[in-house]
Amino acid sequence: MSTTPRRSSTGLRQFLNLEQQRNWIEGKTNLRDADERSESMELRFKYVARFQKLLRRPQAQEVLEILRLYGQNCIPIPRKSERHYWSVSCLPSTSDKPLVRVNASWMELFTLYADGEGIRARFLVHLSDFTTDHSPARGHLDEPFLEHCVTTPEDVGYFFPRGEDIFGINVRGSASIHKFLATRHVLRAIRRFNLTHMNRGRNAYQASHCYSLADYLLEG
């Protein structure tokens, strides 16, 4: 794979051609990532206190484990694209009080919340990947499939954010989140949505990137 950025392209098209992107979505290739990370020490120190606060939460180890799994499977060339094309924030100060959130471009991709002593996850994906006819029609949502992707049907819920062909999925509990991320169709859908937004250009949330969290996301 060429490591020379194609400057006329937008987003990850600078590093990955469309065939490489399609093959990654389908799980047919292992993309070669950068060996080293580009790091801002000022930004790393900025969020150390928040990261230490997260580590004191009862959900901390579950959060780090899920985040590592998400990083391994759902973000292409994560070292090369870190901060500039995706970011992870720690205890962001938004009204919904998340524990961690992964963003790309102007879009939230993935969020983890406290759920009692446990956790719940929120995934944003394309609705057309979860309908019976692959259309963005809400009435064609494949609810039985969603329920099949978790350990018990009560663990999954959904909502329709603003925007064409965008779908939100809530998954409760570590076991169901693991099963959800291990479902091939789900993983393909997450990858497709993430690439859509990473290809839209530079990440708008670079200033909130928590390197301490990213250390865990990039393990493996």
NORNORLIN-V331709 format. One record per pair of residues at least 12 apart in sequence whose ideal C-beta (glycine too) atoms are under 10 Angstrom apart, sorted by the first residue. I is the first residue (numbers start at 1). J is the second residue. If there is no record, write none. Layout:
i:I j:J
i:I j:J
//
This chain:
i:1 j:15
i:1 j:16
i:1 j:17
i:1 j:20
i:1 j:29
i:1 j:31
i:1 j:32
i:1 j:33
i:1 j:77
i:2 j:15
i:2 j:16
i:2 j:17
i:2 j:20
i:3 j:15
i:3 j:32
i:3 j:34
i:3 j:80
i:5 j:80
i:9 j:199
i:10 j:198
i:10 j:199
i:10 j:200
i:10 j:201
i:10 j:202
i:11 j:81
i:11 j:84
i:11 j:85
i:11 j:104
i:11 j:105
i:11 j:195
i:11 j:196
i:11 j:197
i:11 j:198
i:11 j:199
i:11 j:200
i:11 j:201
i:11 j:202
i:11 j:203
i:12 j:24
i:12 j:31
i:12 j:76
i:12 j:77
i:12 j:80
i:12 j:81
i:12 j:85
i:12 j:86
i:12 j:104
i:12 j:194
i:12 j:195
i:12 j:198
i:12 j:199
i:12 j:200
i:13 j:195
i:13 j:198
i:13 j:199
i:14 j:80
i:14 j:81
i:14 j:85
i:14 j:199
i:15 j:31
i:15 j:32
i:15 j:33
i:15 j:34
i:15 j:76
i:15 j:77
i:15 j:80
i:15 j:81
i:15 j:85
i:16 j:29
i:16 j:31
i:16 j:32
i:16 j:76
i:16 j:77
i:16 j:80
i:16 j:81
i:16 j:195
i:16 j:198
i:16 j:199
i:18 j:199
i:20 j:32
i:20 j:76
i:20 j:77
i:21 j:76
i:21 j:191
i:21 j:192
i:21 j:195
i:21 j:198
i:21 j:199
i:22 j:192
i:22 j:195
i:24 j:76
i:24 j:77
i:24 j:188
i:24 j:191
i:24 j:192
i:24 j:195
i:25 j:76
i:25 j:187
i:25 j:188
i:25 j:189
i:25 j:190
i:25 j:191
i:25 j:192
i:25 j:193
i:25 j:194
i:25 j:195
i:26 j:184
i:26 j:187
i:26 j:188
i:26 j:191
i:26 j:192
i:27 j:73
i:27 j:184
i:27 j:187
i:27 j:188
i:27 j:191
i:29 j:76
i:31 j:76
i:31 j:77
i:31 j:78
i:31 j:80
i:32 j:77
i:32 j:80
i:33 j:75
i:33 j:76
i:33 j:77
i:33 j:78
i:33 j:79
i:33 j:80
i:33 j:81
i:33 j:82
i:33 j:218
i:34 j:77
i:34 j:78
i:34 j:79
i:34 j:80
i:34 j:81
i:34 j:82
i:35 j:79
i:35 j:80
i:36 j:79
i:36 j:80
i:37 j:78
i:37 j:79
i:37 j:80
i:37 j:82
i:37 j:83
i:37 j:211
i:37 j:214
i:37 j:215
i:37 j:218
i:38 j:79
i:38 j:80
i:38 j:82
i:38 j:83
i:38 j:84
i:39 j:82
i:39 j:83
i:39 j:209
i:39 j:211
i:39 j:214
i:40 j:83
i:40 j:206
i:40 j:207
i:40 j:209
i:40 j:211
i:41 j:211
i:43 j:83
i:43 j:87
i:43 j:206
i:43 j:207
i:43 j:208
i:43 j:209
i:43 j:210
i:43 j:211
i:44 j:209
i:44 j:210
i:44 j:211
i:44 j:212
i:44 j:214
i:44 j:215
i:45 j:211
i:45 j:212
i:46 j:207
i:46 j:208
i:46 j:209
i:46 j:210
i:46 j:211
i:47 j:88
i:47 j:89
i:47 j:90
i:47 j:91
i:47 j:208
i:47 j:209
i:47 j:210
i:47 j:211
i:47 j:212
i:47 j:213
i:48 j:90
i:48 j:210
i:48 j:211
i:48 j:212
i:49 j:90
i:49 j:91
i:50 j:89
i:50 j:90
i:50 j:91
i:50 j:92
i:50 j:93
i:50 j:208
i:50 j:210
i:50 j:212
i:50 j:213
i:51 j:90
i:51 j:91
i:51 j:100
i:51 j:210
i:51 j:211
i:51 j:212
i:51 j:213
i:51 j:215
i:51 j:216
i:52 j:90
i:52 j:212
i:53 j:90
i:53 j:91
i:54 j:90
i:54 j:91
i:54 j:99
i:54 j:100
i:54 j:210
i:54 j:212
i:54 j:213
i:55 j:90
i:55 j:212
i:57 j:91
i:57 j:99
i:57 j:114
i:57 j:117
i:57 j:119
i:58 j:114
i:58 j:116
i:58 j:117
i:58 j:118
i:58 j:119
i:59 j:99
i:59 j:112
i:59 j:113
i:59 j:114
i:59 j:115
i:59 j:116
i:59 j:117
i:59 j:118
i:59 j:119
i:59 j:120
i:59 j:174
i:60 j:99
i:60 j:119
i:61 j:174
i:62 j:99
i:62 j:112
i:62 j:114
i:62 j:117
i:62 j:118
i:62 j:119
i:62 j:173
i:62 j:174
i:62 j:177
i:62 j:178
i:63 j:90
i:63 j:99
i:63 j:100
i:63 j:112
i:63 j:113
i:63 j:114
i:63 j:119
i:63 j:121
i:63 j:174
i:63 j:213
i:63 j:216
i:64 j:100
i:64 j:112
i:64 j:213
i:64 j:215
i:64 j:216
i:64 j:217
i:64 j:219
i:65 j:119
i:65 j:174
i:65 j:177
i:65 j:178
i:65 j:216
i:66 j:99
i:66 j:100
i:66 j:110
i:66 j:112
i:66 j:119
i:66 j:121
i:66 j:174
i:66 j:177
i:66 j:178
i:66 j:181
i:66 j:216
i:66 j:217
i:67 j:88
i:67 j:99
i:67 j:100
i:67 j:102
i:67 j:110
i:67 j:112
i:67 j:213
i:67 j:214
i:67 j:216
i:67 j:217
i:67 j:218
i:67 j:219
i:68 j:215
i:68 j:216
i:68 j:217
i:68 j:218
i:68 j:219
i:68 j:220
i:69 j:177
i:69 j:178
i:69 j:181
i:69 j:182
i:69 j:217
i:69 j:219
i:69 j:220
i:70 j:88
i:70 j:100
i:70 j:102
i:70 j:109
i:70 j:110
i:70 j:112
i:70 j:121
i:70 j:123
i:70 j:177
i:70 j:181
i:70 j:190
i:70 j:194
i:70 j:217
i:71 j:86
i:71 j:88
i:71 j:102
i:71 j:110
i:71 j:213
i:71 j:214
i:71 j:216
i:71 j:217
i:71 j:218
i:71 j:219
i:71 j:220
i:72 j:181
i:72 j:217
i:72 j:218
i:72 j:219
i:72 j:220
i:73 j:181
i:73 j:182
i:73 j:187
i:73 j:190
i:73 j:191
i:73 j:220
i:74 j:86
i:74 j:102
i:74 j:109
i:74 j:110
i:74 j:123
i:74 j:181
i:74 j:187
i:74 j:190
i:74 j:191
i:74 j:193
i:74 j:194
i:74 j:195
i:74 j:217
i:75 j:88
i:75 j:102
i:75 j:104
i:75 j:109
i:75 j:110
i:75 j:190
i:75 j:191
i:75 j:194
i:75 j:195
i:75 j:198
i:75 j:217
i:75 j:218
i:76 j:191
i:76 j:194
i:76 j:195
i:76 j:198
i:77 j:198
i:78 j:214
i:78 j:217
i:78 j:218
i:79 j:214
i:79 j:218
i:81 j:104
i:81 j:198
i:81 j:203
i:82 j:203
i:82 j:206
i:82 j:209
i:82 j:211
i:82 j:214
i:82 j:217
i:82 j:218
i:83 j:202
i:83 j:203
i:83 j:205
i:83 j:206
i:83 j:207
i:83 j:208
i:83 j:209
i:83 j:211
i:83 j:214
i:84 j:198
i:84 j:201
i:84 j:202
i:84 j:203
i:84 j:206
i:84 j:209
i:85 j:104
i:85 j:105
i:85 j:194
i:85 j:197
i:85 j:198
i:85 j:199
i:85 j:200
i:85 j:201
i:85 j:202
i:85 j:203
i:85 j:206
i:86 j:102
i:86 j:103
i:86 j:104
i:86 j:105
i:86 j:109
i:86 j:110
i:86 j:194
i:86 j:197
i:86 j:198
i:86 j:203
i:86 j:205
i:86 j:206
i:86 j:209
i:86 j:214
i:86 j:217
i:87 j:101
i:87 j:102
i:87 j:103
i:87 j:104
i:87 j:109
i:87 j:203
i:87 j:204
i:87 j:205
i:87 j:206
i:87 j:207
i:87 j:208
i:87 j:209
i:87 j:210
i:87 j:211
i:87 j:213
i:87 j:214
i:88 j:100
i:88 j:101
i:88 j:102
i:88 j:103
i:88 j:109
i:88 j:110
i:88 j:205
i:88 j:208
i:88 j:209
i:88 j:210
i:88 j:211
i:88 j:212
i:88 j:213
i:88 j:214
i:88 j:216
i:88 j:217
i:88 j:218
i:89 j:101
i:89 j:102
i:89 j:103
i:89 j:108
i:89 j:111
i:89 j:205
i:89 j:207
i:89 j:208
i:89 j:209
i:89 j:210
i:89 j:213
i:90 j:208
i:90 j:209
i:90 j:210
i:90 j:211
i:90 j:212
i:90 j:213
i:90 j:214
i:91 j:210
i:91 j:213
i:92 j:108
i:92 j:111
i:92 j:205
i:92 j:208
i:92 j:210
i:93 j:208
i:94 j:108
i:94 j:111
i:96 j:111
i:96 j:113
i:96 j:122
i:97 j:113
i:97 j:114
i:98 j:110
i:98 j:111
i:98 j:112
i:98 j:113
i:98 j:114
i:98 j:122
i:99 j:111
i:99 j:112
i:99 j:113
i:99 j:114
i:99 j:119
i:99 j:120
i:99 j:213
i:100 j:112
i:100 j:113
i:100 j:119
i:100 j:121
i:100 j:210
i:100 j:213
i:100 j:216
i:100 j:217
i:101 j:113
i:101 j:122
i:101 j:205
i:101 j:208
i:101 j:210
i:101 j:213
i:102 j:124
i:102 j:194
i:102 j:205
i:102 j:213
i:102 j:214
i:102 j:217
i:103 j:197
i:103 j:203
i:103 j:204
i:103 j:205
i:103 j:206
i:103 j:208
i:103 j:209
i:104 j:193
i:104 j:194
i:104 j:195
i:104 j:196
i:104 j:197
i:104 j:198
i:104 j:199
i:104 j:200
i:104 j:201
i:104 j:202
i:104 j:203
i:104 j:204
i:104 j:205
i:105 j:196
i:105 j:197
i:105 j:198
i:105 j:199
i:105 j:200
i:105 j:201
i:105 j:202
i:105 j:203
i:105 j:204
i:105 j:205
i:106 j:197
i:106 j:200
i:106 j:201
i:106 j:203
i:106 j:204
i:106 j:205
i:107 j:124
i:107 j:161
i:107 j:163
i:107 j:166
i:107 j:193
i:107 j:194
i:107 j:196
i:107 j:197
i:107 j:198
i:107 j:200
i:107 j:203
i:107 j:204
i:107 j:205
i:108 j:122
i:108 j:123
i:108 j:124
i:108 j:161
i:108 j:168
i:108 j:197
i:108 j:205
i:109 j:122
i:109 j:123
i:109 j:124
i:109 j:125
i:109 j:190
i:109 j:193
i:109 j:194
i:109 j:197
i:109 j:198
i:110 j:122
i:110 j:123
i:110 j:124
i:110 j:125
i:110 j:181
i:110 j:190
i:110 j:193
i:110 j:194
i:111 j:123
i:111 j:124
i:111 j:168
i:111 j:170
i:112 j:177
i:113 j:170
i:113 j:172
i:115 j:170
i:115 j:172
i:115 j:173
i:115 j:174
i:116 j:172
i:116 j:173
i:118 j:172
i:118 j:173
i:118 j:174
i:118 j:175
i:118 j:177
i:119 j:171
i:119 j:172
i:119 j:173
i:119 j:174
i:119 j:177
i:120 j:155
i:120 j:157
i:120 j:170
i:120 j:171
i:120 j:172
i:120 j:173
i:120 j:174
i:120 j:176
i:120 j:177
i:121 j:169
i:121 j:170
i:121 j:171
i:121 j:172
i:121 j:173
i:121 j:174
i:121 j:176
i:121 j:177
i:121 j:180
i:121 j:181
i:122 j:157
i:122 j:158
i:122 j:159
i:122 j:168
i:122 j:169
i:122 j:170
i:122 j:171
i:123 j:158
i:123 j:167
i:123 j:168
i:123 j:169
i:123 j:170
i:123 j:171
i:123 j:177
i:123 j:180
i:123 j:181
i:123 j:186
i:123 j:189
i:123 j:190
i:123 j:193
i:124 j:159
i:124 j:161
i:124 j:163
i:124 j:166
i:124 j:167
i:124 j:168
i:124 j:169
i:124 j:190
i:124 j:193
i:124 j:194
i:124 j:197
i:125 j:158
i:125 j:165
i:125 j:166
i:125 j:167
i:125 j:168
i:125 j:169
i:125 j:186
i:125 j:188
i:125 j:189
i:125 j:190
i:125 j:191
i:125 j:192
i:125 j:193
i:125 j:194
i:125 j:196
i:126 j:164
i:126 j:165
i:126 j:166
i:126 j:167
i:126 j:189
i:126 j:190
i:126 j:192
i:126 j:193
i:126 j:196
i:127 j:140
i:127 j:141
i:127 j:158
i:127 j:160
i:127 j:161
i:127 j:163
i:127 j:164
i:127 j:165
i:127 j:166
i:127 j:167
i:127 j:168
i:127 j:189
i:128 j:140
i:128 j:164
i:128 j:165
i:128 j:166
i:128 j:167
i:128 j:189
i:128 j:192
i:129 j:142
i:129 j:165
i:129 j:167
i:129 j:185
i:129 j:186
i:129 j:188
i:129 j:189
i:129 j:190
i:129 j:192
i:129 j:193
i:130 j:142
i:130 j:143
i:130 j:145
i:130 j:146
i:130 j:149
i:130 j:158
i:130 j:167
i:130 j:169
i:130 j:185
i:130 j:186
i:130 j:189
i:131 j:145
i:131 j:165
i:131 j:167
i:132 j:144
i:132 j:145
i:135 j:165
i:136 j:160
i:136 j:164
i:136 j:165
i:136 j:166
i:136 j:167
i:137 j:165
i:138 j:158
i:138 j:160
i:138 j:167
i:141 j:158
i:141 j:160
i:141 j:167
i:142 j:185
i:143 j:156
i:143 j:158
i:145 j:183
i:145 j:185
i:145 j:186
i:146 j:158
i:146 j:167
i:146 j:169
i:146 j:171
i:146 j:180
i:146 j:183
i:146 j:186
i:148 j:179
i:148 j:183
i:148 j:185
i:149 j:169
i:149 j:171
i:149 j:176
i:149 j:179
i:149 j:180
i:149 j:181
i:149 j:182
i:149 j:183
i:149 j:185
i:149 j:186
i:150 j:169
i:150 j:171
i:150 j:172
i:150 j:173
i:150 j:175
i:150 j:176
i:150 j:177
i:150 j:178
i:150 j:179
i:150 j:180
i:150 j:183
i:150 j:186
i:151 j:171
i:151 j:172
i:151 j:173
i:151 j:174
i:151 j:175
i:151 j:176
i:151 j:177
i:151 j:178
i:151 j:179
i:151 j:180
i:152 j:172
i:152 j:173
i:152 j:175
i:152 j:176
i:153 j:176
i:154 j:172
i:154 j:173
i:154 j:176
i:155 j:170
i:155 j:171
i:155 j:172
i:155 j:173
i:155 j:175
i:155 j:176
i:155 j:177
i:155 j:179
i:155 j:180
i:156 j:169
i:156 j:170
i:156 j:171
i:156 j:172
i:156 j:176
i:156 j:180
i:157 j:169
i:157 j:170
i:157 j:171
i:157 j:172
i:158 j:170
i:158 j:171
i:165 j:193
i:165 j:196
i:166 j:193
i:166 j:196
i:167 j:189
i:167 j:193
i:169 j:186
i:169 j:189
i:169 j:190
i:171 j:186
//
